């Protein structure tokens, strides 16, 4: 039986990039000037170009949804990343990150499209990992049928990582992209959450998706504003692409730290 597009239900005849194709081309060129490595926890494989199958999800979306319906959403992500990389000095590390600073105009419209970009990425990841039944809300949001009450984004500028990348003193070797594994949680009163993150160079976007369609504060908060998260499983893998001779930057991915981080995100939402 042919796979169906999880957004519209048509035949799935396209593969969404796990790492944004336009960003990869800007970082490394259409023809890679240096050998690039695609790395997961246990394997390293050399990739020849931005259309490598290793950089894409399985075929679970249609061409129209991928290239037409969500084109503006993809552009919103690229606008944000390009602006942030160019305006690093405008990021106030100790202050709340304000997206409006980095979208020159119509920032609310751009941010809505950014949320929809992550709705597509989350949906492709869930569909690929056996959670197709959790994507209906994301599909309806992308199609404009409902408003967002279920995706929360938070942003992180990693000064230490930027210093390490700058220290290479070689433009080709100061570039890297990461996708973190996605974790599946349930609260004590059976609300479901997924959490993951993506990084470009030294800038990271963390996302939380509430399967129950809304962050219901009355349900998820106890008297001391704490909710117990029970990890169900880890889906996907930590993945990154980097130049062949690039030095390693380690990332801690323990379940305890992951739980602590998602609790902080939910607490920020309050």
C-alpha positions as CSV (number, residue, x, y, z in Angstrom):
1,X,0.0,0.0,0.0
2,X,1.3,3.4,-1.0
3,X,2.2,5.8,1.8
4,X,0.0,8.9,2.2
5,X,1.0,12.4,2.9
6,X,0.3,13.0,6.5
7,X,-0.8,16.6,5.8
8,X,-3.3,16.2,3.0
9,X,-3.8,12.5,2.5
10,X,-2.5,12.5,-1.1
11,X,0.2,10.0,-2.3
12,X,3.5,10.7,-0.4
13,X,5.9,11.4,-3.2
14,X,8.4,13.8,-1.6
15,X,11.0,13.7,1.2
16,X,11.3,16.7,3.5
17,X,14.9,17.6,4.5
18,X,15.8,17.0,8.1
19,X,18.3,19.8,7.7
20,X,16.9,22.7,5.8
21,X,18.2,22.4,2.2
22,X,18.6,26.1,1.6
23,X,20.7,26.5,4.8
24,X,22.9,23.5,3.9
25,X,23.6,25.1,0.5
26,X,24.4,28.5,2.0
27,X,26.7,26.9,4.6
28,X,28.5,24.4,2.3
29,X,27.5,25.3,-1.3
30,X,25.6,23.3,-3.9
31,X,28.8,21.3,-4.5
32,X,30.5,20.7,-1.2
33,X,34.0,22.3,-1.2
34,X,35.1,20.0,1.7
35,X,34.0,16.5,2.5
36,X,31.1,16.4,4.9
37,X,30.2,13.8,7.5
38,X,26.7,12.8,8.5
39,X,27.0,11.4,12.0
40,X,24.6,9.6,14.3
41,X,25.5,8.1,17.7
42,X,27.2,5.0,16.2
43,X,27.9,5.7,12.6
44,X,29.7,8.2,10.4
45,X,29.1,8.4,6.6
46,X,30.4,10.8,4.1
47,X,27.8,12.8,2.1
48,X,28.3,14.2,-1.4
49,X,25.7,16.9,-1.6
50,X,22.6,18.6,-0.1
51,X,20.2,16.1,-1.7
52,X,21.7,13.0,0.1
53,X,19.0,10.6,1.3
54,X,20.7,10.7,4.7
55,X,19.6,14.3,5.1
56,X,15.9,13.6,4.4
57,X,13.0,12.0,6.2
58,X,11.4,8.9,4.7
59,X,8.8,9.7,1.9
60,X,5.8,10.7,4.0
61,X,4.7,14.0,2.5
62,X,3.5,15.0,-1.0
63,X,5.3,17.4,-3.4
64,X,2.5,20.0,-3.2
65,X,2.5,20.2,0.6
66,X,6.3,20.2,0.7
67,X,7.1,22.6,-2.1
68,X,4.0,24.8,-2.3
69,X,1.8,24.7,0.8
70,X,4.7,25.1,3.2
71,X,7.1,27.2,1.1
72,X,6.4,30.3,3.1
73,X,7.0,28.4,6.3
74,X,10.4,27.2,5.1
75,X,11.3,30.8,4.2
76,X,10.4,32.0,7.7
77,X,13.0,29.6,9.2
78,X,15.6,30.7,6.7
79,X,14.9,34.4,7.4
80,X,15.4,33.9,11.1
81,X,18.6,31.9,10.9
82,X,20.1,34.3,8.3
83,X,19.2,37.4,10.4
84,X,20.5,35.9,13.7
85,X,23.8,34.8,12.2
86,X,24.3,38.3,10.8
87,X,23.3,40.1,14.0
88,X,24.9,38.0,16.7
89,X,25.9,41.2,18.6
90,X,22.2,42.1,19.0
91,X,21.4,39.0,21.0
92,X,21.2,39.8,24.7
93,X,22.1,36.6,26.4
94,X,20.7,37.5,29.8
95,X,17.4,38.8,28.4
96,X,14.4,37.0,26.9
97,X,15.0,36.2,23.2
98,X,12.7,38.5,21.1
99,X,12.0,37.1,17.6
100,X,10.7,40.6,16.6
101,X,14.3,41.8,16.6
102,X,15.3,39.5,13.8
103,X,12.4,39.7,11.5
104,X,12.6,43.2,9.9
105,X,8.9,43.5,9.2
106,X,5.7,41.6,9.7
107,X,7.4,39.7,12.5
108,X,4.1,38.2,13.9
109,X,3.2,36.8,10.4
110,X,6.8,35.5,10.1
111,X,6.7,33.9,13.5
112,X,3.4,32.2,12.7
113,X,5.0,30.7,9.6
114,X,8.0,29.7,11.7
115,X,5.7,27.7,14.0
116,X,4.2,26.0,11.0
117,X,7.7,25.1,9.7
118,X,8.3,23.3,13.0
119,X,4.8,21.7,12.7
120,X,6.0,20.2,9.4
121,X,9.3,19.0,10.9
122,X,7.6,17.5,14.0
123,X,4.9,15.8,11.8
124,X,7.5,14.3,9.5
125,X,9.5,13.0,12.4
126,X,6.5,11.6,14.2
127,X,5.2,9.9,11.0
128,X,8.7,8.4,10.3
129,X,8.8,7.0,13.8
130,X,5.4,5.3,14.1
131,X,3.3,8.2,15.5
132,X,1.2,9.0,12.4
133,X,-1.9,9.0,14.7
134,X,-0.4,12.0,16.6
135,X,-0.1,14.3,13.5
136,X,-3.7,15.3,12.9
137,X,-3.5,18.5,14.9
138,X,-0.3,19.5,13.1
139,X,-1.9,18.8,9.7
140,X,-5.0,21.0,10.5
141,X,-2.7,23.8,11.8
142,X,-0.6,23.8,8.6
143,X,-3.8,23.8,6.5
144,X,-5.1,26.9,8.4
145,X,-8.0,25.1,10.0
146,X,-7.0,25.8,13.7
147,X,-4.8,28.2,15.6
148,X,-1.7,27.2,17.5
149,X,-2.1,26.3,21.2
150,X,0.1,23.2,21.1
151,X,3.6,24.1,19.9
152,X,6.0,26.0,22.1
153,X,9.4,27.2,20.8
154,X,12.3,28.5,22.8
155,X,15.6,29.8,21.5
156,X,19.2,29.5,22.7
157,X,22.3,31.3,21.5
158,X,25.3,29.2,22.6
159,X,28.2,31.6,23.2
160,X,30.6,28.8,24.1
161,X,29.9,26.9,20.9
162,X,30.3,30.1,18.9
163,X,33.7,30.8,20.4
164,X,34.8,27.2,19.6
165,X,33.6,27.6,16.0
166,X,35.3,31.0,15.6
167,X,38.5,29.5,17.0
168,X,38.8,27.3,13.9
169,X,39.7,30.4,11.9
170,X,38.6,28.7,8.8
171,X,35.2,29.6,7.4
172,X,34.6,26.2,5.8
173,X,35.2,24.5,9.2
174,X,33.1,26.9,11.3
175,X,29.8,25.4,10.2
176,X,27.7,22.5,11.6
177,X,24.1,21.5,12.0
178,X,22.6,19.3,14.7
179,X,19.2,17.6,15.1
180,X,18.5,16.2,18.6
181,X,16.6,13.1,19.3
182,X,12.9,13.5,20.1
183,X,11.6,12.4,23.4
184,X,8.0,11.3,24.2
185,X,6.6,12.1,27.6
186,X,3.3,11.6,29.4
187,X,2.2,13.4,32.6
188,X,0.6,11.7,35.6
189,X,-2.8,12.7,34.3
190,X,-2.0,11.3,30.8
191,X,-1.2,14.4,28.8
192,X,1.3,13.7,26.1
193,X,4.3,15.8,25.0
194,X,7.1,15.4,22.5
195,X,10.3,17.4,22.7
196,X,13.2,17.9,20.4
197,X,15.7,20.5,19.1
198,X,17.6,21.7,16.1
199,X,20.8,23.7,15.9
200,X,22.5,25.7,13.1
201,X,26.1,26.5,14.1
202,X,25.7,28.0,17.6
203,X,22.0,28.8,17.5
204,X,19.4,26.3,18.8
205,X,15.6,26.1,18.6
206,X,13.9,23.8,21.2
207,X,10.4,22.7,20.5
208,X,7.6,21.1,22.6
209,X,4.5,19.6,21.1
210,X,1.4,18.9,23.2
211,X,-0.5,16.1,21.6
212,X,-3.6,17.2,23.7
213,X,-3.8,20.4,21.6
214,X,-3.2,22.8,24.4
215,X,-1.0,23.5,27.4
216,X,-3.8,23.2,30.0
217,X,-2.2,24.9,33.0
218,X,-5.0,23.7,35.4
219,X,-4.2,20.1,34.5
220,X,-0.4,20.1,34.2
221,X,0.5,22.2,37.2
222,X,0.2,21.0,40.7
223,X,0.2,23.4,43.7
224,X,3.9,24.0,43.5
225,X,3.8,24.5,39.7
226,X,5.5,21.2,39.1
227,X,4.3,18.3,36.8
228,X,5.9,14.9,36.8
229,X,7.0,13.8,33.3
230,X,7.2,10.1,32.7
231,X,9.5,9.3,29.7
232,X,7.8,6.8,27.3
233,X,10.5,6.4,24.7
234,X,13.1,8.2,22.6
235,X,12.4,8.4,18.9
236,X,14.8,9.4,16.2
237,X,18.5,9.9,16.8
238,X,21.0,12.6,17.5
239,X,22.2,13.6,14.0
240,X,24.7,16.1,12.8
241,X,26.6,17.2,9.7
242,X,30.0,18.7,9.8
243,X,33.3,18.9,7.8
244,X,35.4,15.8,7.8
245,X,38.2,17.2,10.0
246,X,35.9,19.2,12.3
247,X,36.6,18.8,16.0
248,X,33.9,17.3,18.2
249,X,31.6,19.3,20.5
250,X,30.0,16.9,23.1
251,X,26.3,17.2,24.0
252,X,24.8,15.8,27.2
253,X,21.5,13.9,26.4
254,X,20.6,12.1,29.6
255,X,16.9,11.5,30.3
256,X,17.2,13.4,33.6
257,X,18.5,16.6,32.0
258,X,16.0,16.2,29.2
259,X,13.1,16.0,31.7
260,X,14.5,19.0,33.6
261,X,14.7,21.0,30.4
262,X,11.1,20.3,29.2
263,X,9.8,21.2,32.7
264,X,11.6,24.5,32.4
265,X,10.0,25.1,29.0
266,X,6.5,24.4,30.3
267,X,7.2,26.6,33.3
268,X,8.2,29.5,30.9
269,X,4.9,29.1,29.1
270,X,3.0,29.8,32.2
